[in-house]
Amino acid sequence: MSEEKMAVGRLKEKANKIRKAVLDMCVRAGTGHVTSSMSCIDLLVALYFDNILRYDPKEPLDPCRDRFILSKGQASPALYAVLAEAGYFDPAELKKFAQTGGKFGVHLQKDVPGAEITCGSLGHGFGIAAGIALAAKLNRELQLVFTMLGDGECYEGSIWEMAAFASHNRLNNLVVIVDRNYLCVTDFTENLVRLEPFEDKWRAFGWEVKRIDGHSFEAIRETFKNIRSRTSGKPLAVIADTTKGKGIDTMCYNPLWHGLAPKDEEAKKAKSCLERSWDNE
Amino acid sequence: MNNLPQRDAFWNKVYANAKTDRDIIVISADMGAPALDKFRIDLPGQFVNVGIAEQNAITIASGLALNGKKVFTYAIAPFITLRCLEQIRVENAIMNIPITIVGVGGGFGYEDSGPTHHLLEDLAIMRSMPNITINSITDSVMAEHFADLSCREKKATNYVRLERATLPVIYDKNTDYSKGLSILRTGGNCCIISTGSMTHVALDVADKLAKKKIKVGVIDLFSLPINEKHFLSAVKGIKKIVTLEEHFLPGGLGSAVCEVLSDKGLTLPVKRIGISTEQGYCYKYGGREVIRKHLQIDAGSVAEKIDGFIKA
């Protein structure tokens, strides 16, 4: 087996483990944005477990760390599960998600080691990430700043204010990943207010744009493999096409699942979906 | 001394500090000041113009602050506060990322620009959030002091509410601002508590009443939340209180004063003078004094009201 295949296999296995953890914590709590988390887990797993992001869970505030800013704060279960897996805190804490005595709830909370910011209201994390990236430039530091937006978050005007600002200020140390799962809260994005042609919009704002399959570890690895030696002066937008609910077929392509955790029979079905081997896909 | 507009006194001080502290960054939402011109020219790496995008200014500032910078955001006061309420609430109140929010034009500072530029709600709204302190500036000496303070390491955000007009200097360099208030006049049983430009009106009112042999005290309350200990000490022995503000009455300075009195069980008669929501927004032109007269918050009207209040 090639090295690439082995690496991808490891990442798939890790992603499946994270998906199970996320489903488990949300079912246990009876709340949490399961589908919004599932769509971005493969991207998060690649960032944290394929040597893309530079971090040290023992030094969560190391000034030299790369930053990962989750702007779509409703996917906090995904990030919490990844952070626990990476060693930022005891995975047992996940079982207390959004419950009495738990340290964190449905939206992202900055005092959780590795979480960086408090987020839930949309259109904030991106701008904070750009501010951090600007400070890194002013300080001549080499850290990279990654931020993940939801596609539905891109309806917020603040996203585009910041998109213009970041390219004008040549923040090429800033990487935006858009979790393009095509679903908003009540409907598909293209039914609500069209986002496409999405790449053109980012390009018009002065960004380098890549569009990838956000569930293909091969594609994700290819996209980020030279991330530290980019020669472009532009910030980078990676539009990652994803499926909201990915891995749980019974929860995909249905806006009604937004923000919900499955119960009883639905929970059993969801769990059995995740029991399948990813290698067989 | 050569009196300056508050904004120039403020930015001159920030500039002086920024020359030796590279972590000081000014983010302007396309708002200028003569004192900022030299900042932009001499310290280009510490000056960012985000365009007319105040919300963006707050968020970028907060990101910069998360990475160790001491950041000032600057715009016309209603826009850098109320327009950015969501950003200030999430970044600075909830997350407690410390920045300095500088707005020019409290009250009717932008007198002839109409209600979009008048600012009659900011004290109520900004003081309703944790981790935000309001510095309502009375003169250019005070502006310089709070500029200096804002350049130091901070634990929370402050909103510096600057007057647009150049007002007389009433403080000196040795003033202690740590109490959040200053007793400017003593005497009599009644005291006016005011803030910002209205403190100058209050002094005028005290002079007018003095001519009628009526003595009133004047307290300039320039920092919110109110420092309760010093406030209670300042109003000790006072029998009647008048609050005076160029602000809507709900939630403003008068409300803040009544909250402290009520919480402490002090049942003093209080007359709140400001703008009622029934009076609403103002479309009168011809200068600030015309507006104040129309709304009966000019010195003459206020003196009459206080005279009646004292005699009642």
Interface residues (C-beta under 8 A of the other chain):
Chain A: P63 K110 E116 I117 T118 C119 S121 H124 G127 I128 A129 A130 G131 I132 A133 L134 A135 A136 L138 N139 S158 E161 M162 A164 F165 N169
Chain B: R22 I25 G45 Q46 V48 V50 G51 A53 Q55 N56 T59 I60 A61 S62 G63 L64 A65 L66 N67 G68 K69 E86 Q87 V90 E91 I94 M95
